[in-house]
Amino acid sequence: MLRVRPLGSPRDRALPGQEKRGVALLMALIMVVLMTAYISEFNYTSRTRILSAAHARDDMRAQYLATSGVRVYTLLLAFGNMIGSNQFMQGMMTNLGLPPIDGATMICSDLPGFDTAFLRFLIGSEGMASDEQEEGMLDILGLGEGASEAPQRGEVNAIGSGSSQPSLRRAMFDFEGDFKVECSDETAKIDLNGLAEPAFFTLPLQHHPIALMLYGQMAPEEYDPLFEERLKIDRWELIANIKDYIDGDTVRSHTFGGDEERPYDNFEPRYEPKDKLFDTVQESRMVAGVTDEVFGTFAEGWSVKNRTYQVNVNTAEPGVLWAVVRALTDPSLVSPQMIDARMAIMSIERQIMPFRDKNDFENRIANGLPAGLGNGAQVDPLALHPDQSVRDRVKNLIKTKSNTFRLTSTGYYGDSARIMDVTVRMRRDKPRYLDWRER
């Protein structure tokens, strides 16, 4: 016979302590999960910090390598200036009937790219030079004084006289990482900041020497579709917008009149002209009308760091040289085709016989070329601008030597790369850094 045991009978009651059985195992599992998460987070954080520290170390080394590239190339520019100012070299060039050597410009134009791979190739494989090669290079760099007392590679020497801290001499290029330096001549470009030069402030835009050069740069017929179809503005209007963005007044230049802020009314977000000089060429993209196409077409010939606003006609790119010729000649008598014919031989002519000065440049433009020199045909002389004052102002912005250069140095270490854009002005053998930007 089946018996039903009532609930709450002694068999259904837990023994003392039996109701806590399994809690220790559950807590142990919870602790294991928590410890696993904590250790994983700690491991991840530690690894991240180690990698961040390693990247920061590599970035710092790349930065110093980029700085070294700037210093080394500046040393080369100073060395070039020393050669050009040497009295023996000047006398030799004078006896040959040639203009003096522009050493810094020669270095920048003949050695536009310079890196550690080139240096290591010069002094030996794998960056290791013999003692004789190293001493010779140190002598060239002007660092060889007292070399006879210097220790041999691998020897220990004290730092300074009487110092108790020893140092180990290493090979000249026995280091990890590389740098690469690129040089461009800022004096060979048209300086936009010259539009706000106080000496030219009262001049009409068509008589402003920098404005005339910019117009000459934009004048070729190949740019007609850009201005007539895509921009739908006149060349002078674009030049006026550039001038109004940096000059100190609030009145539009040229013949337009009105408030110079008006071209920016429809901009979103709206902003106003800077009314100060450009800091970088890229800043010109803020000007109304300077589109990506305009900047990409003409900005290679623009600068904002050439404080004298002069253009070196011996090193200027063909487009800039064309602009200078256009600014110096009579636009009513000289056609673009006539300038093209003169430019076809001028680029070669200046390499064989560089221009001596601004008067030599003007005389060569005013004189034609006999048949056989201008691509087999005679090149007619170009009529100079009829306004003597305009011609003089343009000539005053012409030079035949360069002293301002832009160095772009990139340092490489591991996966890190740091870039430095530096503008340096050379005065004999003493450099002055006008601008130093890291990126």
QUICORWO-V260453 format. One record per backbone hydrogen bond with DSSP energy under -0.5 kcal/mol. CO is the residue of the C=O (numbers start at 0). NH is the residue of the N-H. Records with the same first field share a line. If there is no record, write none. Layout:
CO=NH + NH
This chain:
2=4
3=5
5=8
8=11 + 12
9=12
14=17 + 18
16=19
17=20
19=22
21=25
22=26
23=27
24=28
25=29
26=30
27=31
28=32
29=33
30=34
31=35
32=36
33=37
34=38
35=39
36=40
37=41
38=42
39=43
40=44
41=45
42=46
43=47
44=48
45=49
46=50
47=51
48=52
49=53
50=54
51=55
52=56
53=57
54=58
55=59
56=60
57=61
58=62
59=63
60=64
61=65
62=66
63=67
64=68
65=69
66=70
67=71
68=72
69=73
70=74
71=75
72=76
73=77
74=78
75=79
76=80
77=81
78=82
79=83
80=84
82=85
85=89
86=90
87=91
88=92
89=93
90=94
91=95
92=97
93=96
100=102
101=105
102=106
103=107
104=108
105=109
106=110
111=182
113=180
114=118
115=119
116=120
117=121
118=122
119=123
123=126
124=127
126=128 + 172
129=133
130=134
131=135
132=136
133=137
134=138
135=139
136=140
137=142 + 143
138=141
143=146
145=148
146=149
151=154
154=168
156=166
157=159
159=162
163=165
164=158
166=156 + 168
168=153
170=173
172=174
177=411
178=115
179=409
180=113
181=407
183=185 + 405
184=187
185=188
186=311
187=316
188=190
189=191 + 302
190=193
191=194
192=195
193=196
196=199
197=200
199=202
203=206 + 207
204=207
207=211
208=212
209=213
210=214
211=215
212=216
213=217
214=218
219=222
220=223
222=226
223=227
224=228 + 229
225=230
226=231 + 232
233=237
234=238
235=239
236=240
237=241
238=242
239=243
240=244
241=245
242=245 + 246
244=273 + 274 + 275
249=259
252=255
257=251
258=261
260=263
261=264
263=266
279=282
280=283
281=284
282=285
283=286
286=289
288=290
290=294
291=295
292=296
293=297
294=298
297=300
298=301
300=189
302=191
304=306
305=308
310=312 + 398
311=314 + 315
316=320
317=321
318=322
319=323
320=324
321=325
322=326
323=327
324=328
327=384
328=330
329=332 + 333
332=334
334=338
335=339
336=340
337=341
338=342
339=343
340=344
341=344 + 345
342=346
344=348
345=349
347=350 + 351
348=352
356=360
357=361
358=362
359=363
360=364
361=365
362=366
364=381
368=378
369=372 + 373
372=374
373=376
376=373
377=379
378=368
382=329
385=387
386=390
387=391
388=392
389=393
390=394
391=395
392=396
393=396
394=397
396=310
398=312
402=425
403=185 + 186
404=406 + 423
405=183
406=408 + 421
407=181
408=419
409=179
410=417
411=177
412=415
415=412
417=410
418=438
419=408 + 421
420=436
421=406 + 423
422=433 + 434
423=404 + 425
424=426 + 431
425=427
426=429
428=430
429=426
431=424 + 433
434=422
436=420
